[in-house]
Amino acid sequence: MSELPEETGDERVDAVLAGLARLAELPVSDHVAVFDEAFSGLETTLGAVDAQ
């Protein structure tokens, strides 16, 4: 897997991406839930930006 940037410049996005670090510790069967969680977090963050 490729390395993720340490920071994106947005704390909310950084927090979501940090959650992806759990993938290395989980069985592949649990990865979908982690990706769904990350997608939801990024979608929420994007919605908050659009609302500003």
C-alpha positions as CSV (number, residue, x, y, z in Angstrom):
1,M,0.0,0.0,0.0
2,S,1.3,3.5,-0.8
3,E,2.1,5.9,2.0
4,L,-0.5,8.5,2.9
5,P,0.6,12.1,3.4
6,E,1.1,13.0,7.0
7,E,-1.1,16.1,6.7
8,T,-3.5,17.5,4.1
9,G,-4.0,20.9,5.7
10,D,-7.5,20.1,6.9
11,E,-7.7,18.7,10.4
12,R,-11.0,16.9,9.7
13,V,-9.6,15.2,6.6
14,D,-6.4,14.3,8.5
15,A,-8.5,12.6,11.2
16,V,-10.4,10.5,8.7
17,L,-7.2,9.5,6.9
18,A,-5.5,8.6,10.2
19,G,-8.3,6.0,10.7
20,L,-7.1,4.2,7.6
21,A,-3.9,3.2,9.5
22,R,-6.0,0.6,11.2
23,L,-6.2,-1.4,7.9
24,A,-2.8,-3.0,8.5
25,E,-4.0,-4.5,11.8
26,L,-7.3,-5.8,10.5
27,P,-8.2,-8.8,8.5
28,V,-9.2,-8.0,4.9
29,S,-12.7,-9.0,5.7
30,D,-13.0,-5.9,8.0
31,H,-11.5,-3.4,5.5
32,V,-14.9,-2.6,3.8
33,A,-16.2,-1.2,7.1
34,V,-13.1,1.0,7.6
35,F,-13.4,2.3,4.0
36,D,-17.1,3.0,4.5
37,E,-16.3,4.9,7.7
38,A,-13.7,6.9,5.9
39,F,-16.0,7.7,3.0
40,S,-18.7,8.8,5.3
41,G,-16.3,11.1,7.2
42,L,-15.0,12.6,4.0
43,E,-18.5,13.1,2.7
44,T,-19.5,14.8,5.9
45,T,-16.5,17.1,5.8
46,L,-17.2,18.0,2.2
47,G,-20.8,18.8,3.0
48,A,-19.6,21.1,5.8
49,V,-17.4,22.9,3.4
50,D,-20.2,23.3,0.9
51,A,-22.5,24.7,3.6
52,Q,-20.0,27.5,4.5
